[in-house]
């Protein structure tokens, strides 16, 4: 399982590597550059699935992650 994902802000393009929790999803994430708050896109369970280079751990394990 991969626990590090790089989130790319859709507003300003800033990228930040974050370590994902294995037992929870991040529903909100604040960009460290432009300070905009990110929310998952429709159909995604968390900001990692929407804006990260790697899907969250539950999805990596084949779970539908709350859907």
CHARMM-style PDB file with segment names, atoms N, HN, CA, C and O in Angstrom:
ATOM      1  N   UNK     1       0.841  -1.172   0.000  1.00  0.00      PROA
ATOM      2  CA  UNK     1       0.000   0.000   0.000  1.00  0.00      PROA
ATOM      3  C   UNK     1       0.889   1.240   0.000  1.00  0.00      PROA
ATOM      4  O   UNK     1       1.904   1.292   0.695  1.00  0.00      PROA
ATOM      5  N   UNK     2       0.497   2.228  -0.783  1.00  0.00      PROA
ATOM      6  HN  UNK     2      -0.327   2.186  -1.348  1.00  0.00      PROA
ATOM      7  CA  UNK     2       1.226   3.492  -0.862  1.00  0.00      PROA
ATOM      8  C   UNK     2       0.525   4.489   0.057  1.00  0.00      PROA
ATOM      9  O   UNK     2      -0.687   4.684  -0.036  1.00  0.00      PROA
ATOM     10  N   UNK     3       1.292   5.117   0.943  1.00  0.00      PROA
ATOM     11  HN  UNK     3       2.276   4.958   1.019  1.00  0.00      PROA
ATOM     12  CA  UNK     3       0.701   6.020   1.920  1.00  0.00      PROA
ATOM     13  C   UNK     3       1.026   7.495   1.673  1.00  0.00      PROA
ATOM     14  O   UNK     3       0.556   8.357   2.416  1.00  0.00      PROA
ATOM     15  N   UNK     4       1.814   7.795   0.652  1.00  0.00      PROA
ATOM     16  HN  UNK     4       2.196   7.095   0.049  1.00  0.00      PROA
ATOM     17  CA  UNK     4       2.134   9.189   0.338  1.00  0.00      PROA
ATOM     18  C   UNK     4       1.530   9.534  -1.021  1.00  0.00      PROA
ATOM     19  O   UNK     4       1.709   8.817  -2.005  1.00  0.00      PROA
ATOM     20  N   UNK     5       0.813  10.649  -1.042  1.00  0.00      PROA
ATOM     21  HN  UNK     5       0.668  11.231  -0.243  1.00  0.00      PROA
ATOM     22  CA  UNK     5       0.185  11.116  -2.271  1.00  0.00      PROA
ATOM     23  C   UNK     5       0.493  12.595  -2.426  1.00  0.00      PROA
ATOM     24  O   UNK     5       0.558  13.328  -1.440  1.00  0.00      PROA
ATOM     25  N   UNK     6       0.681  13.030  -3.657  1.00  0.00      PROA
ATOM     26  HN  UNK     6       0.628  12.435  -4.458  1.00  0.00      PROA
ATOM     27  CA  UNK     6       0.942  14.447  -3.925  1.00  0.00      PROA
ATOM     28  C   UNK     6      -0.361  15.092  -4.385  1.00  0.00      PROA
ATOM     29  O   UNK     6      -0.895  14.757  -5.442  1.00  0.00      PROA
ATOM     30  N   UNK     7      -0.858  16.011  -3.584  1.00  0.00      PROA
ATOM     31  HN  UNK     7      -0.424  16.283  -2.725  1.00  0.00      PROA
ATOM     32  CA  UNK     7      -2.094  16.728  -3.912  1.00  0.00      PROA
ATOM     33  C   UNK     7      -1.745  17.937  -4.766  1.00  0.00      PROA
ATOM     34  O   UNK     7      -0.840  18.705  -4.440  1.00  0.00      PROA
ATOM     35  N   UNK     8      -2.481  18.097  -5.873  1.00  0.00      PROA
ATOM     36  HN  UNK     8      -3.217  17.474  -6.138  1.00  0.00      PROA
ATOM     37  CA  UNK     8      -2.313  19.254  -6.741  1.00  0.00      PROA
ATOM     38  C   UNK     8      -3.549  20.134  -6.617  1.00  0.00      PROA
ATOM     39  O   UNK     8      -4.668  19.688  -6.873  1.00  0.00      PROA
ATOM     40  N   UNK     9      -3.342  21.378  -6.225  1.00  0.00      PROA
ATOM     41  HN  UNK     9      -2.434  21.740  -6.016  1.00  0.00      PROA
ATOM     42  CA  UNK     9      -4.448  22.325  -6.094  1.00  0.00      PROA
ATOM     43  C   UNK     9      -4.986  22.685  -7.479  1.00  0.00      PROA
ATOM     44  O   UNK     9      -4.220  23.114  -8.341  1.00  0.00      PROA
ATOM     45  N   UNK    10      -6.295  22.518  -7.705  1.00  0.00      PROA
ATOM     46  HN  UNK    10      -6.917  22.169  -7.004  1.00  0.00      PROA
ATOM     47  CA  UNK    10      -6.861  22.866  -9.011  1.00  0.00      PROA
ATOM     48  C   UNK    10      -6.942  24.374  -9.247  1.00  0.00      PROA
ATOM     49  O   UNK    10      -7.111  24.815 -10.384  1.00  0.00      PROA
ATOM     50  N   UNK    11      -6.824  25.156  -8.193  1.00  0.00      PROA
ATOM     51  HN  UNK    11      -6.686  24.798  -7.270  1.00  0.00      PROA
ATOM     52  CA  UNK    11      -6.904  26.617  -8.320  1.00  0.00      PROA
ATOM     53  C   UNK    11      -5.585  27.241  -8.750  1.00  0.00      PROA
ATOM     54  O   UNK    11      -5.552  28.082  -9.649  1.00  0.00      PROA
ATOM     55  N   UNK    12      -4.477  26.821  -8.093  1.00  0.00      PROA
ATOM     56  HN  UNK    12      -4.504  26.138  -7.362  1.00  0.00      PROA
ATOM     57  CA  UNK    12      -3.196  27.490  -8.362  1.00  0.00      PROA
ATOM     58  C   UNK    12      -2.106  26.545  -8.874  1.00  0.00      PROA
ATOM     59  O   UNK    12      -1.038  26.998  -9.286  1.00  0.00      PROA
ATOM     60  N   UNK    13      -2.369  25.237  -8.851  1.00  0.00      PROA
ATOM     61  HN  UNK    13      -3.237  24.869  -8.517  1.00  0.00      PROA
ATOM     62  CA  UNK    13      -1.403  24.278  -9.362  1.00  0.00      PROA
ATOM     63  C   UNK    13      -0.326  23.863  -8.367  1.00  0.00      PROA
ATOM     64  O   UNK    13       0.538  23.052  -8.700  1.00  0.00      PROA
ATOM     65  N   UNK    14      -0.365  24.408  -7.145  1.00  0.00      PROA
ATOM     66  HN  UNK    14      -1.067  25.067  -6.875  1.00  0.00      PROA
ATOM     67  CA  UNK    14       0.630  24.058  -6.132  1.00  0.00      PROA
ATOM     68  C   UNK    14       0.512  22.577  -5.778  1.00  0.00      PROA
ATOM     69  O   UNK    14      -0.593  22.043  -5.675  1.00  0.00      PROA
ATOM     70  N   UNK    15       1.656  21.920  -5.594  1.00  0.00      PROA
ATOM     71  HN  UNK    15       2.553  22.354  -5.678  1.00  0.00      PROA
ATOM     72  CA  UNK    15       1.674  20.504  -5.244  1.00  0.00      PROA
ATOM     73  C   UNK    15       2.308  20.315  -3.881  1.00  0.00      PROA
ATOM     74  O   UNK    15       3.316  20.944  -3.560  1.00  0.00      PROA
ATOM     75  N   UNK    16       1.706  19.437  -3.074  1.00  0.00      PROA
ATOM     76  HN  UNK    16       0.887  18.926  -3.335  1.00  0.00      PROA
ATOM     77  CA  UNK    16       2.200  19.154  -1.733  1.00  0.00      PROA
ATOM     78  C   UNK    16       2.058  17.663  -1.466  1.00  0.00      PROA
ATOM     79  O   UNK    16       0.980  17.096  -1.645  1.00  0.00      PROA
ATOM     80  N   UNK    17       3.150  17.025  -1.035  1.00  0.00      PROA
ATOM     81  HN  UNK    17       4.025  17.486  -0.889  1.00  0.00      PROA
ATOM     82  CA  UNK    17       3.076  15.616  -0.643  1.00  0.00      PROA
ATOM     83  C   UNK    17       2.491  15.523   0.756  1.00  0.00      PROA
ATOM     84  O   UNK    17       2.863  16.284   1.649  1.00  0.00      PROA
ATOM     85  N   UNK    18       1.582  14.593   0.934  1.00  0.00      PROA
ATOM     86  HN  UNK    18       1.280  13.975   0.208  1.00  0.00      PROA
ATOM     87  CA  UNK    18       0.947  14.356   2.230  1.00  0.00      PROA
ATOM     88  C   UNK    18       0.924  12.860   2.507  1.00  0.00      PROA
ATOM     89  O   UNK    18       0.775  12.050   1.592  1.00  0.00      PROA
ATOM     90  N   UNK    19       1.073  12.507   3.768  1.00  0.00      PROA
ATOM     91  HN  UNK    19       1.194  13.166   4.511  1.00  0.00      PROA
ATOM     92  CA  UNK    19       0.936  11.116   4.194  1.00  0.00      PROA
ATOM     93  C   UNK    19      -0.530  10.871   4.524  1.00  0.00      PROA
ATOM     94  O   UNK    19      -1.126  11.588   5.329  1.00  0.00      PROA
ATOM     95  N   UNK    20      -1.101   9.852   3.894  1.00  0.00      PROA
ATOM     96  HN  UNK    20      -0.617   9.270   3.241  1.00  0.00      PROA
ATOM     97  CA  UNK    20      -2.520   9.561   4.072  1.00  0.00      PROA
ATOM     98  C   UNK    20      -2.745   8.699   5.307  1.00  0.00      PROA
ATOM     99  O   UNK    20      -1.966   7.784   5.576  1.00  0.00      PROA
ATOM    100  N   UNK    21      -3.807   8.985   6.060  1.00  0.00      PROA
ATOM    101  HN  UNK    21      -4.439   9.728   5.841  1.00  0.00      PROA
ATOM    102  CA  UNK    21      -4.159   8.098   7.168  1.00  0.00      PROA
ATOM    103  C   UNK    21      -4.724   6.793   6.622  1.00  0.00      PROA
ATOM    104  O   UNK    21      -5.380   6.791   5.581  1.00  0.00      PROA
ATOM    105  N   UNK    22      -4.477   5.685   7.314  1.00  0.00      PROA
ATOM    106  HN  UNK    22      -3.944   5.687   8.160  1.00  0.00      PROA
ATOM    107  CA  UNK    22      -4.981   4.392   6.829  1.00  0.00      PROA
ATOM    108  C   UNK    22      -6.404   4.123   7.303  1.00  0.00      PROA
ATOM    109  O   UNK    22      -7.076   3.240   6.770  1.00  0.00      PROA
ATOM    110  N   UNK    23      -6.870   4.872   8.297  1.00  0.00      PROA
ATOM    111  HN  UNK    23      -6.324   5.590   8.730  1.00  0.00      PROA
ATOM    112  CA  UNK    23      -8.175   4.568   8.893  1.00  0.00      PROA
ATOM    113  C   UNK    23      -9.192   5.695   8.732  1.00  0.00      PROA
ATOM    114  O   UNK    23     -10.234   5.682   9.387  1.00  0.00      PROA
ATOM    115  N   UNK    24      -8.901   6.665   7.873  1.00  0.00      PROA
ATOM    116  HN  UNK    24      -8.054   6.676   7.341  1.00  0.00      PROA
ATOM    117  CA  UNK    24      -9.833   7.779   7.690  1.00  0.00      PROA
ATOM    118  C   UNK    24      -9.600   8.419   6.324  1.00  0.00      PROA
ATOM    119  O   UNK    24      -8.563   8.219   5.692  1.00  0.00      PROA
ATOM    120  N   UNK    25     -10.590   9.194   5.887  1.00  0.00      PROA
ATOM    121  HN  UNK    25     -11.433   9.357   6.400  1.00  0.00      PROA
ATOM    122  CA  UNK    25     -10.464   9.957   4.648  1.00  0.00      PROA
ATOM    123  C   UNK    25     -10.414  11.433   4.989  1.00  0.00      PROA
ATOM    124  O   UNK    25     -10.995  11.874   5.981  1.00  0.00      PROA
ATOM    125  N   UNK    26      -9.712  12.196   4.155  1.00  0.00      PROA
ATOM    126  HN  UNK    26      -9.240  11.838   3.350  1.00  0.00      PROA
ATOM    127  CA  UNK    26      -9.707  13.649   4.300  1.00  0.00      PROA
ATOM    128  C   UNK    26     -10.759  14.208   3.355  1.00  0.00      PROA
ATOM    129  O   UNK    26     -10.627  14.104   2.135  1.00  0.00      PROA
ATOM    130  N   UNK    27     -11.800  14.798   3.923  1.00  0.00      PROA
ATOM    131  HN  UNK    27     -11.907  14.882   4.914  1.00  0.00      PROA
ATOM    132  CA  UNK    27     -12.873  15.376   3.119  1.00  0.00      PROA
ATOM    133  C   UNK    27     -12.567  16.817   2.729  1.00  0.00      PROA
ATOM    134  O   UNK    27     -13.089  17.318   1.733  1.00  0.00      PROA
ATOM    135  N   UNK    28     -11.719  17.484   3.515  1.00  0.00      PROA
ATOM    136  HN  UNK    28     -11.295  17.077   4.324  1.00  0.00      PROA
ATOM    137  CA  UNK    28     -11.340  18.863   3.243  1.00  0.00      PROA
ATOM    138  C   UNK    28      -9.832  18.989   3.329  1.00  0.00      PROA
ATOM    139  O   UNK    28      -9.184  18.307   4.123  1.00  0.00      PROA
ATOM    140  N   UNK    29      -9.279  19.863   2.508  1.00  0.00      PROA
ATOM    141  HN  UNK    29      -9.805  20.417   1.863  1.00  0.00      PROA
ATOM    142  CA  UNK    29      -7.840  20.094   2.502  1.00  0.00      PROA
ATOM    143  C   UNK    29      -7.591  21.529   2.096  1.00  0.00      PROA
ATOM    144  O   UNK    29      -8.141  21.998   1.099  1.00  0.00      PROA
ATOM    145  N   UNK    30      -6.759  22.241   2.865  1.00  0.00      PROA
ATOM    146  HN  UNK    30      -6.312  21.860   3.675  1.00  0.00      PROA
ATOM    147  CA  UNK    30      -6.452  23.620   2.526  1.00  0.00      PROA
ATOM    148  C   UNK    30      -5.112  23.693   1.818  1.00  0.00      PROA
ATOM    149  O   UNK    30      -4.105  23.199   2.324  1.00  0.00      PROA
ATOM    150  N   UNK    31      -5.105  24.315   0.640  1.00  0.00      PROA
ATOM    151  HN  UNK    31      -5.923  24.716   0.229  1.00  0.00      PROA
ATOM    152  CA  UNK    31      -3.884  24.487  -0.137  1.00  0.00      PROA
ATOM    153  C   UNK    31      -2.902  25.357   0.655  1.00  0.00      PROA
ATOM    154  O   UNK    31      -3.270  26.409   1.179  1.00  0.00      PROA
ATOM    155  N   UNK    32      -1.669  24.908   0.732  1.00  0.00      PROA
ATOM    156  HN  UNK    32      -1.370  24.054   0.306  1.00  0.00      PROA
ATOM    157  CA  UNK    32      -0.647  25.654   1.459  1.00  0.00      PROA
ATOM    158  C   UNK    32      -0.175  26.896   0.714  1.00  0.00      PROA
ATOM    159  O   UNK    32       0.535  27.720   1.291  1.00  0.00      PROA
ATOM    160  N   UNK    33      -0.548  27.051  -0.546  1.00  0.00      PROA
ATOM    161  HN  UNK    33      -1.125  26.382  -1.015  1.00  0.00      PROA
ATOM    162  CA  UNK    33      -0.127  28.204  -1.328  1.00  0.00      PROA
ATOM    163  C   UNK    33      -1.218  29.279  -1.395  1.00  0.00      PROA
ATOM    164  O   UNK    33      -1.011  30.404  -0.941  1.00  0.00      PROA
ATOM    165  N   UNK    34      -2.372  28.932  -1.959  1.00  0.00      PROA
ATOM    166  HN  UNK    34      -2.540  28.018  -2.328  1.00  0.00      PROA
ATOM    167  CA  UNK    34      -3.429  29.930  -2.159  1.00  0.00      PROA
ATOM    168  C   UNK    34      -4.503  29.909  -1.076  1.00  0.00      PROA
ATOM    169  O   UNK    34      -5.402  30.750  -1.077  1.00  0.00      PROA
ATOM    170  N   UNK    35      -4.417  28.952  -0.152  1.00  0.00      PROA
ATOM    171  HN  UNK    35      -3.687  28.269  -0.151  1.00  0.00      PROA
ATOM    172  CA  UNK    35      -5.324  28.838   1.000  1.00  0.00      PROA
ATOM    173  C   UNK    35      -6.760  28.421   0.654  1.00  0.00      PROA
ATOM    174  O   UNK    35      -7.619  28.421   1.535  1.00  0.00      PROA
ATOM    175  N   UNK    36      -7.037  28.069  -0.594  1.00  0.00      PROA
ATOM    176  HN  UNK    36      -6.339  28.068  -1.310  1.00  0.00      PROA
ATOM    177  CA  UNK    36      -8.379  27.611  -0.955  1.00  0.00      PROA
ATOM    178  C   UNK    36      -8.627  26.251  -0.293  1.00  0.00      PROA
ATOM    179  O   UNK    36      -7.708  25.447  -0.140  1.00  0.00      PROA
ATOM    180  N   UNK    37      -9.879  26.008   0.096  1.00  0.00      PROA
ATOM    181  HN  UNK    37     -10.626  26.661  -0.028  1.00  0.00      PROA
ATOM    182  CA  UNK    37     -10.252  24.721   0.675  1.00  0.00      PROA
ATOM    183  C   UNK    37     -10.737  23.795  -0.442  1.00  0.00      PROA
ATOM    184  O   UNK    37     -11.622  24.156  -1.218  1.00  0.00      PROA
ATOM    185  N   UNK    38     -10.153  22.610  -0.516  1.00  0.00      PROA
ATOM    186  HN  UNK    38      -9.434  22.316   0.114  1.00  0.00      PROA
ATOM    187  CA  UNK    38     -10.548  21.618  -1.513  1.00  0.00      PROA
ATOM    188  C   UNK    38     -11.533  20.651  -0.893  1.00  0.00      PROA
ATOM    189  O   UNK    38     -11.415  20.300   0.281  1.00  0.00      PROA
ATOM    190  N   UNK    39     -12.510  20.219  -1.686  1.00  0.00      PROA
ATOM    191  HN  UNK    39     -12.606  20.505  -2.640  1.00  0.00      PROA
ATOM    192  CA  UNK    39     -13.465  19.181  -1.310  1.00  0.00      PROA
ATOM    193  C   UNK    39     -13.428  18.132  -2.404  1.00  0.00      PROA
ATOM    194  O   UNK    39     -13.096  18.442  -3.548  1.00  0.00      PROA
ATOM    195  N   UNK    40     -13.768  16.881  -2.067  1.00  0.00      PROA
ATOM    196  HN  UNK    40     -14.038  16.629  -1.137  1.00  0.00      PROA
ATOM    197  CA  UNK    40     -13.768  15.839  -3.090  1.00  0.00      PROA
ATOM    198  C   UNK    40     -14.721  16.177  -4.248  1.00  0.00      PROA
ATOM    199  O   UNK    40     -15.780  16.771  -4.045  1.00  0.00      PROA
ATOM    200  N   UNK    41     -14.327  15.792  -5.441  1.00  0.00      PROA
ATOM    201  HN  UNK    41     -13.467  15.309  -5.606  1.00  0.00      PROA
ATOM    202  CA  UNK    41     -15.202  15.940  -6.597  1.00  0.00      PROA
ATOM    203  C   UNK    41     -16.337  14.935  -6.493  1.00  0.00      PROA
ATOM    204  O   UNK    41     -16.205  13.918  -5.812  1.00  0.00      PROA
ATOM    205  N   UNK    42     -17.438  15.204  -7.153  1.00  0.00      PROA
ATOM    206  HN  UNK    42     -17.546  16.030  -7.707  1.00  0.00      PROA
ATOM    207  CA  UNK    42     -18.589  14.303  -7.124  1.00  0.00      PROA
ATOM    208  C   UNK    42     -18.153  12.892  -7.542  1.00  0.00      PROA
ATOM    209  O   UNK    42     -17.510  12.708  -8.576  1.00  0.00      PROA
ATOM    210  N   UNK    43     -18.513  11.910  -6.724  1.00  0.00      PROA
ATOM    211  HN  UNK    43     -19.035  12.059  -5.885  1.00  0.00      PROA
ATOM    212  CA  UNK    43     -18.168  10.524  -7.003  1.00  0.00      PROA
ATOM    213  C   UNK    43     -16.899  10.055  -6.310  1.00  0.00      PROA
ATOM    214  O   UNK    43     -16.625   8.856  -6.267  1.00  0.00      PROA
ATOM    215  N   UNK    44     -16.115  10.992  -5.764  1.00  0.00      PROA
ATOM    216  HN  UNK    44     -16.337  11.967  -5.800  1.00  0.00      PROA
ATOM    217  CA  UNK    44     -14.903  10.629  -5.031  1.00  0.00      PROA
ATOM    218  C   UNK    44     -15.159  10.723  -3.534  1.00  0.00      PROA
ATOM    219  O   UNK    44     -16.000  11.497  -3.079  1.00  0.00      PROA
ATOM    220  N   UNK    45     -14.411   9.912  -2.772  1.00  0.00      PROA
ATOM    221  HN  UNK    45     -13.728   9.283  -3.142  1.00  0.00      PROA
ATOM    222  CA  UNK    45     -14.642   9.869  -1.329  1.00  0.00      PROA
ATOM    223  C   UNK    45     -13.803  10.868  -0.551  1.00  0.00      PROA
ATOM    224  O   UNK    45     -14.143  11.208   0.582  1.00  0.00      PROA
ATOM    225  N   UNK    46     -12.708  11.345  -1.141  1.00  0.00      PROA
ATOM    226  HN  UNK    46     -12.431  11.069  -2.061  1.00  0.00      PROA
ATOM    227  CA  UNK    46     -11.823  12.228  -0.386  1.00  0.00      PROA
ATOM    228  C   UNK    46     -10.958  13.057  -1.338  1.00  0.00      PROA
ATOM    229  O   UNK    46     -10.973  12.847  -2.551  1.00  0.00      PROA
ATOM    230  N   UNK    47     -10.207  13.996  -0.771  1.00  0.00      PROA
ATOM    231  HN  UNK    47     -10.195  14.166   0.214  1.00  0.00      PROA
ATOM    232  CA  UNK    47      -9.375  14.868  -1.600  1.00  0.00      PROA
ATOM    233  C   UNK    47      -8.228  14.111  -2.271  1.00  0.00      PROA
ATOM    234  O   UNK    47      -7.755  14.523  -3.329  1.00  0.00      PROA
ATOM    235  N   UNK    48      -7.776  13.007  -1.667  1.00  0.00      PROA
ATOM    236  HN  UNK    48      -8.160  12.671  -0.807  1.00  0.00      PROA
ATOM    237  CA  UNK    48      -6.716  12.214  -2.298  1.00  0.00      PROA
ATOM    238  C   UNK    48      -7.222  11.558  -3.577  1.00  0.00      PROA
ATOM    239  O   UNK    48      -6.501  11.496  -4.573  1.00  0.00      PROA
ATOM    240  N   UNK    49      -8.456  11.070  -3.552  1.00  0.00      PROA
ATOM    241  HN  UNK    49      -9.042  11.119  -2.743  1.00  0.00      PROA
ATOM    242  CA  UNK    49      -9.019  10.429  -4.748  1.00  0.00      PROA
ATOM    243  C   UNK    49      -9.298  11.457  -5.849  1.00  0.00      PROA
ATOM    244  O   UNK    49      -9.264  11.117  -7.031  1.00  0.00      PROA
ATOM    245  N   UNK    50      -9.573  12.700  -5.474  1.00  0.00      PROA
ATOM    246  HN  UNK    50      -9.601  12.976  -4.513  1.00  0.00      PROA
ATOM    247  CA  UNK    50      -9.860  13.740  -6.463  1.00  0.00      PROA
ATOM    248  C   UNK    50      -8.621  14.466  -6.972  1.00  0.00      PROA
ATOM    249  O   UNK    50      -8.520  14.755  -8.164  1.00  0.00      PROA
ATOM    250  N   UNK    51      -7.675  14.763  -6.079  1.00  0.00      PROA
ATOM    251  HN  UNK    51      -7.756  14.528  -5.110  1.00  0.00      PROA
ATOM    252  CA  UNK    51      -6.575  15.649  -6.448  1.00  0.00      PROA
ATOM    253  C   UNK    51      -5.188  15.055  -6.210  1.00  0.00      PROA
ATOM    254  O   UNK    51      -4.181  15.708  -6.486  1.00  0.00      PROA
ATOM    255  N   UNK    52      -5.127  13.816  -5.697  1.00  0.00      PROA
ATOM    256  HN  UNK    52      -5.945  13.287  -5.473  1.00  0.00      PROA
ATOM    257  CA  UNK    52      -3.843  13.211  -5.385  1.00  0.00      PROA
ATOM    258  C   UNK    52      -3.303  12.328  -6.490  1.00  0.00      PROA
ATOM    259  O   UNK    52      -4.029  11.927  -7.400  1.00  0.00      PROA
ATOM    260  N   UNK    53      -2.012  12.031  -6.396  1.00  0.00      PROA
ATOM    261  HN  UNK    53      -1.422  12.356  -5.657  1.00  0.00      PROA
ATOM    262  CA  UNK    53      -1.372  11.132  -7.353  1.00  0.00      PROA
ATOM    263  C   UNK    53      -1.652   9.676  -7.019  1.00  0.00      PROA
ATOM    264  O   UNK    53      -1.467   8.796  -7.859  1.00  0.00      PROA
ATOM    265  N   UNK    54      -2.100   9.419  -5.783  1.00  0.00      PROA
ATOM    266  HN  UNK    54      -2.249  10.135  -5.101  1.00  0.00      PROA
ATOM    267  CA  UNK    54      -2.413   8.067  -5.325  1.00  0.00      PROA
ATOM    268  C   UNK    54      -3.766   8.108  -4.629  1.00  0.00      PROA
ATOM    269  O   UNK    54      -4.023   9.018  -3.841  1.00  0.00      PROA
ATOM    270  N   UNK    55      -4.624   7.151  -4.901  1.00  0.00      PROA
ATOM    271  HN  UNK    55      -4.415   6.412  -5.541  1.00  0.00      PROA
ATOM    272  CA  UNK    55      -5.925   7.055  -4.236  1.00  0.00      PROA
ATOM    273  C   UNK    55      -5.726   6.716  -2.763  1.00  0.00      PROA
ATOM    274  O   UNK    55      -4.671   6.211  -2.381  1.00  0.00      PROA
ATOM    275  N   UNK    56      -6.728   6.987  -1.939  1.00  0.00      PROA
ATOM    276  HN  UNK    56      -7.585   7.397  -2.249  1.00  0.00      PROA
ATOM    277  CA  UNK    56      -6.635   6.752  -0.503  1.00  0.00      PROA
ATOM    278  C   UNK    56      -6.508   5.249  -0.187  1.00  0.00      PROA
ATOM    279  O   UNK    56      -6.896   4.412  -1.003  1.00  0.00      PROA
ATOM    280  N   UNK    57      -5.968   4.907   0.990  1.00  0.00      PROA
ATOM    281  HN  UNK    57      -5.653   5.586   1.653  1.00  0.00      PROA
ATOM    282  CA  UNK    57      -5.767   3.500   1.354  1.00  0.00      PROA
ATOM    283  C   UNK    57      -7.008   2.617   1.244  1.00  0.00      PROA
ATOM    284  O   UNK    57      -6.897   1.508   0.721  1.00  0.00      PROA
ATOM    285  N   UNK    58      -8.197   3.049   1.712  1.00  0.00      PROA
ATOM    286  HN  UNK    58      -8.287   3.950   2.137  1.00  0.00      PROA
ATOM    287  CA  UNK    58      -9.371   2.162   1.549  1.00  0.00      PROA
ATOM    288  C   UNK    58      -9.648   1.825   0.070  1.00  0.00      PROA
ATOM    289  O   UNK    58      -9.988   0.686  -0.247  1.00  0.00      PROA
ATOM    290  N   UNK    59      -9.508   2.788  -0.812  1.00  0.00      PROA
ATOM    291  HN  UNK    59      -9.232   3.714  -0.554  1.00  0.00      PROA
ATOM    292  CA  UNK    59      -9.749   2.538  -2.239  1.00  0.00      PROA
ATOM    293  C   UNK    59      -8.644   1.636  -2.796  1.00  0.00      PROA
ATOM    294  O   UNK    59      -8.916   0.766  -3.623  1.00  0.00      PROA
ATOM    295  N   UNK    60      -7.410   1.835  -2.351  1.00  0.00      PROA
ATOM    296  HN  UNK    60      -7.189   2.542  -1.679  1.00  0.00      PROA
ATOM    297  CA  UNK    60      -6.307   0.952  -2.782  1.00  0.00      PROA
ATOM    298  C   UNK    60      -6.587  -0.498  -2.401  1.00  0.00      PROA
ATOM    299  O   UNK    60      -6.186  -1.423  -3.106  1.00  0.00      PROA
ATOM    300  N   UNK    61      -7.283  -0.687  -1.270  1.00  0.00      PROA
ATOM    301  HN  UNK    61      -7.608   0.065  -0.697  1.00  0.00      PROA
ATOM    302  CA  UNK    61      -7.596  -2.041  -0.803  1.00  0.00      PROA
ATOM    303  C   UNK    61      -8.866  -2.588  -1.435  1.00  0.00      PROA
ATOM    304  O   UNK    61      -9.269  -3.712  -1.134  1.00  0.00      PROA
ATOM    305  N   UNK    62      -9.506  -1.807  -2.310  1.00  0.00      PROA
ATOM    306  HN  UNK    62      -9.178  -0.894  -2.554  1.00  0.00      PROA
ATOM    307  CA  UNK    62     -10.685  -2.295  -3.006  1.00  0.00      PROA
ATOM    308  C   UNK    62     -11.989  -1.954  -2.312  1.00  0.00      PROA
ATOM    309  O   UNK    62     -13.048  -2.419  -2.734  1.00  0.00      PROA
ATOM    310  N   UNK    63     -11.936  -1.148  -1.250  1.00  0.00      PROA
ATOM    311  HN  UNK    63     -11.076  -0.770  -0.908  1.00  0.00      PROA
ATOM    312  CA  UNK    63     -13.140  -0.723  -0.551  1.00  0.00      PROA
ATOM    313  C   UNK    63     -13.758   0.425  -1.328  1.00  0.00      PROA
ATOM    314  O   UNK    63     -13.052   1.165  -2.012  1.00  0.00      PROA
ATOM    315  N   UNK    64     -15.075   0.577  -1.228  1.00  0.00      PROA
ATOM    316  HN  UNK    64     -15.648  -0.024  -0.672  1.00  0.00      PROA
ATOM    317  CA  UNK    64     -15.712   1.683  -1.924  1.00  0.00      PROA
ATOM    318  C   UNK    64     -15.633   2.965  -1.107  1.00  0.00      PROA
ATOM    319  O   UNK    64     -16.100   4.011  -1.560  1.00  0.00      PROA
ATOM    320  N   UNK    65     -15.058   2.907   0.075  1.00  0.00      PROA
ATOM    321  HN  UNK    65     -14.678   2.058   0.443  1.00  0.00      PROA
ATOM    322  CA  UNK    65     -14.760   4.096   0.893  1.00  0.00      PROA
ATOM    323  C   UNK    65     -15.988   4.948   1.148  1.00  0.00      PROA
ATOM    324  O   UNK    65     -15.973   6.156   0.910  1.00  0.00      PROA
ATOM    325  N   UNK    66     -17.046   4.325   1.628  1.00  0.00      PROA
ATOM    326  HN  UNK    66     -17.058   3.344   1.821  1.00  0.00      PROA
ATOM    327  CA  UNK    66     -18.231   5.082   2.028  1.00  0.00      PROA
ATOM    328  C   UNK    66     -19.268   5.315   0.960  1.00  0.00      PROA
ATOM    329  O   UNK    66     -20.269   5.980   1.229  1.00  0.00      PROA
ATOM    330  N   UNK    67     -19.078   4.797  -0.248  1.00  0.00      PROA
ATOM    331  HN  UNK    67     -18.265   4.257  -0.466  1.00  0.00      PROA
ATOM    332  CA  UNK    67     -20.064   5.014  -1.315  1.00  0.00      PROA
ATOM    333  C   UNK    67     -21.066   3.889  -1.306  1.00  0.00      PROA
ATOM    334  OT1 UNK    67     -21.986   3.875  -2.124  1.00  0.00      PROA
TER     335      UNK     67
END
